[in-house]
Amino acid sequence: MNGRMTVKFVHTSDWQLGMTWRVLQTNAEAQPRFDQDRIDAVARLADLDAQFVVVAGDVFHDNSVTATVRTRAWEAMRSIGKPVFLLPGNHDAYDAGSIYRRHQAEIPDNVTILTDDTPVTHADLPNVEIVGAPFLSRYPHTEPVADALAKLEPAAPGITRVLVGHGTVYGFGGDTGNIIDVELVEAALADGRVHYVGIGDKHSTESIGSSGRFWYSGAIETTDYEEKEPDSGNALLVEISADECDVQSVPMGKWRFRNVQAHLNTDEDIDRFFAELDAMPDKARTTVKYDLVGSVTLAQNRRLEQGLEHRLPTFAACYPRERTKDFVVLPDEGELAGLGLTGYTLAAAEELQELSESGDQTAADALALLYRLEVGVN
């Protein structure tokens, strides 16, 4: 490895341009904003001090994204102004219907598609080789990274060789094909067949193994909640010189997917919950999934509903988790009597109250609706 020049590049993956997100469909403006922000994140890669960019799979969400997504994506890549190497992943596999085959004439001059595992050189990068391990189908019969490594000899003196792959290193993975063998990769790093291995598929940034040269970059823009993507929305800035490799995680994304749990039993608890929502920055690019725990009265529940209705339009999405028995609506002493109910309506309300107290969420919802109707609050 001695004698190699310093090489700086960006490792990114899982742009999944054209991805739709179900929770954003409640806000007509949210999905288009999400789409454009993801493309804008690609263009911002130009600001990083690097010689080239490698994208480790799933550039597009699928091979049939709209012309708007596709052409804007090419423009964003063109604007980077330096070589960009794209690896087909499981979402945009290089099969007969590949977006890279069907729209080859649109691909910018600075973009190279890694269609096989032959080492690729570039006129602007005389001391660099890029080795791709592309998905040639959504469900490959063999593991592409292992196939690529098996064909490699140690790199020539002075050459920095970067392998770009896609898939899982864990004992599960479904539609991402076979598991990438960490020991096999680290052996290739140790004997100089490759000097860095950048992979995609996982949307969180993570160093794999112990070499410091084997990484998931994570998605360039966050696409899910913290429990699934604890460190997302990054690109990796990699610098290799002599026998050293320095990797920096650079935040790129603007979107946030927040989980909020609120224990609500008093008016003060409701105030704190609202204050937490109000304090969140850039709400137009924030989705909130909230989990309510506790017990409130009919009047408090109506106040909670009104406060949420007021705040919903400011967020990209704001919605409850699947309802559980941990949050119940129970009439305060005298609340039902104060409604002036009589006869069948009163009997029904009392029955709903009993069911609510036993944890029946449907009954609690019905009781809350009855309260709204009787007090005449819209």
Beta strands, then each sheet from edge to edge (+ up, - down):
strand 1: 7-12
strand 2: 52-55
strand 3: 84-86
strand 4: 111-113
strand 5: 120-122
strand 6: 125-132
strand 7: 160-166
strand 8: 196-200
strand 9: 206-207
strand 10: 214-216
strand 11: 234-241
strand 12: 244-251
strand 13: 256-264
strand 14: 286-296
strand 15: 317-320
strand 16: 327-329
sheet 1: 4+ 3+ 2+ 1+ 11- 12+
sheet 2: 5+ 6- 7- 8- 10- 9+
sheet 3: 13+ 14+ 15+
sheet 4: 13+ 14+ 16+
end
